[in-house]
Amino acid sequence: MNIQNNDNAHKTEQLTDAFRAFNEWSEHLSASYQGLEEQVAKLHGELAFARSERLKTLEEKEKLASRLERILAALPAGVIVLDAVGKILDCNALAITFLGEPLLGVSWSKVVERSFIPVFDNPHERQLISGKPVSITYSQLENDAGQIILLSDVSEMRSLQELLNQQKQLSAMGEMVASMAHQVRTPLATAILYSSQLGNAALDETKRQRFAQKILERLQYLERQVNDMLIFAKDGRLSMENFSLHALLECLNETLKDYVGQGRVDVQIINVAHDDVMLGNENALRGALMNVLNNAVDALGNMESGQGLITINVSQPDARNLKIVIKDNGPGLAKEHCQRIFEPFFTTKTNGTGLGLAVVDSVVKAHRGQVYVASALEAGATFTFILPCVMQTPELLPGGFSGKNLSQENHHETV
């Protein structure tokens, strides 16, 4: 009986211990659950705060994006964004107005081919097929992620520059009139003197012919001066028509024969251009080339010994451009003279006006071309003309435009 009572007491004690442990674990779980609830509530609050902050950030970004879109739309310039491989990712409305569609996803090089005409005197400027001049600025994105291209309409700037050039031209014209007075008066007085002797009955036929030749030379000199003045006064505003390259070279050859005469100067003309029909002002080009050739003949006439040689090489480096290289083996020019040789009224001649080569530069620019000079003392002189005057056959391009493939960068000829 005592044993049974002891067993019951032991079981009761074990049961009491179990209930006590259960209560302790229940209290512990309850405390943990309460702590977990507090942690969940805290995390929920932090999540709500983070969500609120993120919503605020997204709203700010949306406002910023909308603001940037309005700024891009209001910019007086075309904006184009390129990816790393040169395809257009984004652009504003003005860029579409300038370049036409499609743009998004199109390679920038193809857009350049279809929409631009190169401007030879400015590597940072292009001309749209509509005729509008635009300035192009490139900006590289970080980590070579692409480029941003800015197209700015420079029509107004061009107009202001032309107005300024006209004012300078008028000022130069006044200076030219003053400097030309004695240049015209002297040959005119000589021509009058010789012509007054032609009526002399005692004058024999030989002298009469010589006097007539002298009069003709002076009148031709006056004609060149007047033509130079007229072209210089036009400031590049020349009418353009179709003409034959072969006929132009033949005329140069015949004129040079008369000018060189039986002197010690040989003239060689080599034409390897495969096109003959050009677009430009033939008279102005012929006058510009003759100015260079006359200077070469004069320089060779001052040589003390040796045979003078003038070579005219005509070629066609591409489908658009005509290249004319005039080279002589004369005494050449100093480096400082080469740098100023196309300036109006700059001359190395004692009786020169300094207008001939300024006219050459003006005529070349009127044809949207370039002219270079390379020379050194005792090494002759070389004048290189690059003239985009070759008549082209229209070729249909994407977008309905016509023209030849254009390079993204200008090609500068060197001499």
C-alpha positions in Angstrom: 0.0 0.0 0.0 2.8 2.3 0.9 4.6 1.4 -2.3 1.5 2.3 -4.3 1.2 5.6 -2.5 4.8 6.4 -3.2 4.3 5.6 -6.9 1.3 7.9 -7.0 3.2 10.7 -5.3 6.1 10.3 -7.7 3.8 10.4 -10.7 2.0 13.4 -9.3 5.4 15.1 -8.9 6.4 14.3 -12.4 3.1 15.5 -13.7 3.5 18.7 -11.7 7.0 19.2 -13.2 5.7 18.5 -16.7 2.9 21.1 -16.2 5.4 23.5 -14.8 7.8 23.0 -17.8 4.8 23.3 -20.1 3.8 26.6 -18.5 7.3 27.8 -18.8 7.6 26.9 -22.5 4.1 28.4 -23.1 5.2 31.6 -21.5 8.4 31.6 -23.5 6.5 30.9 -26.7 4.0 33.6 -25.9 6.9 36.1 -25.2 8.6 35.0 -28.5 5.3 35.3 -30.4 4.7 38.7 -28.9 8.3 39.7 -29.9 7.7 38.3 -33.4 4.5 40.3 -33.7 6.4 43.4 -32.6 9.1 42.7 -35.2 6.5 42.0 -37.9 4.8 45.3 -37.0 8.1 47.1 -37.1 9.0 45.6 -40.5 5.5 46.3 -41.8 6.0 50.0 -40.7 9.5 50.1 -42.3 8.1 48.5 -45.5 5.3 51.0 -45.7 7.7 53.8 -45.1 10.1 52.4 -47.8 7.2 52.0 -50.2 6.1 55.6 -49.5 9.6 56.8 -50.1 9.9 54.8 -53.3 6.6 56.2 -54.5 7.8 59.7 -53.8 11.1 58.9 -55.7 9.1 57.5 -58.7 6.9 60.6 -58.7 10.0 62.8 -58.6 11.6 60.8 -61.4 8.4 61.0 -63.5 8.2 64.7 -62.9 11.9 65.0 -63.9 11.4 62.8 -67.0 8.4 64.9 -68.0 10.4 68.1 -67.4 13.3 66.8 -69.5 10.9 65.8 -72.3 9.5 69.3 -72.2 13.0 70.8 -72.3 14.0 68.6 -75.2 10.9 69.5 -77.1 11.5 73.2 -76.4 15.2 73.1 -77.3 16.0 75.1 -80.5 18.2 72.2 -81.6 17.9 68.6 -82.7 19.0 66.1 -80.1 19.9 62.5 -81.0 21.0 59.7 -78.6 23.1 56.9 -80.1 23.8 53.5 -78.5 27.3 51.9 -78.3 27.0 50.6 -81.9 25.8 53.9 -83.4 22.1 53.2 -83.7 19.6 55.9 -82.7 17.9 55.2 -79.4 16.0 58.5 -78.9 15.5 61.9 -80.5 13.4 65.0 -80.1 10.8 66.4 -82.5 13.2 69.0 -84.1 15.7 66.2 -85.0 12.8 64.5 -86.9 12.0 67.8 -88.6 15.6 68.2 -89.7 16.3 64.6 -90.7 12.9 63.1 -91.5 11.7 59.6 -90.6 12.5 56.9 -89.8 15.1 57.6 -87.1 14.6 55.3 -84.1 16.7 52.1 -84.6 18.4 53.4 -87.7 22.2 53.6 -88.0 23.5 57.2 -87.7 25.8 56.6 -90.7 22.8 55.8 -92.9 21.0 59.0 -91.7 24.1 61.0 -92.6 24.1 59.4 -96.1 20.5 60.2 -96.8 20.1 63.6 -95.2 23.4 65.6 -95.3 25.5 67.3 -97.8 29.1 68.1 -96.7 30.3 71.6 -96.3 34.0 71.8 -97.4 35.0 74.9 -95.6 33.8 73.8 -92.1 34.4 70.2 -90.7 31.8 70.8 -88.0 29.0 71.9 -90.3 26.7 70.1 -92.7 24.0 71.1 -95.0 20.6 69.3 -95.0 19.2 68.3 -98.3 16.6 71.1 -97.8 19.5 73.5 -98.0 19.5 74.5 -94.3 23.0 74.6 -92.8 23.4 72.9 -89.4 26.2 72.6 -86.9 26.9 69.2 -85.5 28.3 68.6 -82.0 29.2 65.2 -80.6 29.4 64.3 -76.9 30.6 60.9 -75.7 28.6 59.2 -72.9 30.4 57.6 -69.9 31.8 54.1 -70.2 31.4 54.2 -74.0 27.7 53.8 -73.7 27.0 55.8 -76.7 26.9 59.4 -77.9 24.7 62.5 -77.8 24.5 64.5 -81.1 23.3 68.1 -81.1 22.1 69.6 -84.4 21.9 73.4 -84.4 20.4 75.5 -87.1 23.0 78.1 -88.1 21.0 79.8 -90.9 20.7 83.1 -88.9 24.4 83.0 -88.0 25.2 82.4 -91.7 23.1 85.4 -92.6 24.8 87.6 -90.1 28.2 86.4 -91.3 27.3 87.1 -94.9 26.1 90.6 -93.8 29.4 91.1 -92.0 31.3 89.9 -95.1 29.4 92.3 -97.3 30.4 95.1 -95.0 34.0 94.0 -95.2 33.6 93.7 -98.9 32.4 97.2 -99.3 35.3 98.4 -97.2 37.7 96.4 -99.3 36.1 97.8 -102.5 36.9 101.3 -101.3 40.5 100.3 -100.6 40.6 98.6 -104.0 39.4 101.6 -105.9 42.1 103.7 -104.4 44.8 101.2 -105.0 43.6 100.4 -108.6 43.8 104.1 -109.7 47.4 104.0 -110.9 47.1 100.4 -112.0 44.4 101.5 -114.5 45.9 104.9 -115.3 49.3 103.7 -116.4 48.3 101.1 -119.0 45.5 103.4 -120.2 47.9 106.3 -120.7 50.3 103.9 -122.6 47.5 102.7 -124.8 46.4 106.2 -125.6 50.0 107.1 -126.4 50.5 104.2 -128.8 47.0 104.7 -130.4 47.9 108.4 -131.0 50.9 107.3 -133.1 48.9 105.0 -135.4 47.5 107.9 -137.4 51.0 109.1 -138.2 51.5 108.7 -141.9 55.3 108.5 -141.5 54.9 105.3 -139.4 56.1 102.2 -141.2 54.0 99.0 -141.1 56.3 97.2 -138.7 56.1 99.8 -136.1 52.3 100.2 -136.7 51.9 96.4 -136.0 54.1 96.7 -132.9 52.1 99.6 -131.6 48.8 97.8 -132.2 50.2 94.8 -130.3 51.2 97.1 -127.4 47.7 98.6 -127.3 46.1 95.2 -127.4 48.3 94.0 -124.5 47.4 97.1 -122.4 43.7 96.6 -123.1 43.9 93.0 -122.2 45.6 93.9 -119.0 42.8 96.4 -118.2 40.2 93.8 -119.1 41.7 91.4 -116.5 41.7 94.1 -113.9 38.1 95.0 -114.5 37.0 91.3 -114.5 38.9 90.8 -111.2 37.1 93.8 -109.7 33.7 92.6 -110.8 34.2 89.0 -109.5 35.6 90.3 -106.2 32.7 92.7 -105.9 30.2 89.9 -106.4 31.6 88.1 -103.3 31.0 84.6 -104.5 27.5 85.2 -106.0 27.9 83.6 -109.4 25.4 82.0 -111.7 26.0 78.3 -112.3 25.5 76.5 -115.6 26.6 73.4 -117.4 29.9 73.5 -119.2 32.4 71.3 -120.9 35.6 70.5 -119.0 37.4 69.8 -122.3 36.3 73.1 -123.8 37.6 74.9 -120.7 41.0 73.3 -120.9 41.2 74.0 -124.7 40.5 77.6 -124.0 43.2 77.7 -121.3 45.6 76.1 -123.7 45.0 78.6 -126.5 45.1 81.6 -124.1 48.4 80.4 -122.7 49.9 80.0 -126.1 49.2 83.6 -126.8 50.4 84.7 -123.4 53.6 82.6 -123.3 54.5 83.3 -127.0 57.9 82.0 -128.0 59.4 82.3 -124.6 61.2 79.7 -122.5 58.0 78.3 -120.9 56.5 74.9 -121.8 52.9 74.1 -120.8 51.6 70.6 -120.4 47.9 69.8 -119.8 47.1 66.2 -118.6 43.4 65.4 -118.3 42.4 62.0 -116.9 38.9 63.0 -115.6 36.3 60.5 -116.9 33.4 63.1 -116.9 33.2 66.1 -119.1 29.9 67.8 -118.1 30.5 70.2 -115.2 28.2 72.5 -113.2 29.6 76.0 -112.4 30.5 79.3 -113.8 32.9 78.6 -116.7 34.0 82.2 -117.2 34.8 82.7 -113.5 36.7 79.4 -113.3 38.7 80.2 -116.4 39.6 83.6 -115.0 40.6 82.1 -111.7 42.8 79.5 -113.3 44.3 82.1 -115.7 45.2 84.3 -112.7 47.3 81.4 -111.2 48.8 80.6 -114.6 49.7 84.2 -115.3 51.5 84.4 -112.0 53.4 81.2 -112.9 54.4 82.6 -116.3 55.6 85.8 -114.7 57.6 83.9 -112.1 59.2 81.7 -114.8 60.0 84.7 -116.9 62.1 86.1 -114.1 64.3 82.9 -114.0 67.9 83.6 -114.9 68.4 80.2 -116.6 66.7 77.0 -117.4 63.5 76.0 -119.2 60.3 77.0 -117.5 57.6 74.3 -117.2 54.0 74.6 -116.1 51.9 71.4 -115.7 48.1 71.3 -115.4 46.9 67.9 -114.1 43.2 67.3 -114.1 41.7 64.3 -112.4 38.5 63.1 -110.7 39.2 61.6 -107.3 35.5 60.6 -106.8 32.2 60.9 -108.5 31.6 64.4 -107.1 34.9 66.3 -107.1 37.2 67.6 -109.8 40.8 68.1 -108.9 43.1 70.5 -110.8 46.7 70.8 -109.9 48.8 73.6 -111.4 52.5 73.2 -110.8 55.5 75.2 -112.0 59.3 74.9 -111.5 59.8 78.6 -110.8 61.6 80.3 -107.9 58.8 79.5 -105.5 57.4 81.4 -102.5 58.4 81.9 -98.9 56.4 80.2 -96.2 55.1 83.5 -94.8 53.9 84.5 -98.2 52.0 81.3 -98.7 50.1 81.9 -95.5 48.8 85.3 -96.8 48.7 84.7 -100.5 44.9 84.7 -100.8 44.4 87.9 -98.8 43.0 90.8 -100.7 45.6 93.4 -101.7 48.6 91.3 -100.5 51.2 91.1 -103.3 54.9 90.4 -103.8 55.0 92.2 -107.1 56.1 95.8 -107.3 53.3 96.7 -109.7 50.7 94.2 -108.5 47.2 94.9 -107.0 47.1 91.9 -104.8 43.6 91.1 -106.1 44.2 88.2 -108.5 44.6 85.4 -106.0 41.9 86.9 -103.7 39.6 86.5 -106.7 40.8 82.9 -107.1 39.8 82.1 -103.5 36.4 83.9 -104.0 35.6 81.9 -107.1 36.5 78.6 -105.5 34.4 79.3 -102.5 31.5 80.3 -104.7 31.8 76.7 -106.1 31.9 75.3 -102.5 35.4 74.1 -103.2 38.9 74.5 -101.8 42.2 75.8 -103.0 45.6 75.1 -101.5 49.1 76.3 -102.2 52.3 74.5 -101.5 55.7 76.2 -102.2 59.1 76.8 -101.0 61.9 79.0 -102.2 63.7 77.6 -105.3 61.2 74.7 -105.3 58.4 76.0 -107.5 54.8 76.4 -106.5 51.8 74.1 -106.6 48.2 75.2 -106.6 45.6 72.5 -105.9 41.9 73.1 -106.6 39.2 70.7 -105.3 35.9 71.6 -107.0 32.6 69.7 -106.3 31.3 70.6 -109.8 31.0 67.2 -111.5 27.4 66.6 -112.7 25.9 63.6 -111.0 23.2 61.2 -112.0 20.5 61.2 -109.3 20.3 57.9 -107.4 17.3 56.9 -105.3 18.0 56.5 -101.6 15.8 55.3 -98.7 13.3 58.0 -97.6 12.9 59.3 -101.2 16.1 61.4 -101.2 18.6 61.4 -104.0 22.3 61.8 -104.1 25.6 59.9 -103.7 26.9 58.2 -100.5 28.3 60.8 -98.2 31.1 60.3 -95.8 30.6 61.2 -92.1 33.8 63.1 -92.0 35.2 65.6 -94.5 38.1 64.4 -96.6 40.8 67.1 -96.7 43.2 67.0 -99.6 46.8 67.8 -99.0 49.4 69.1 -101.4 
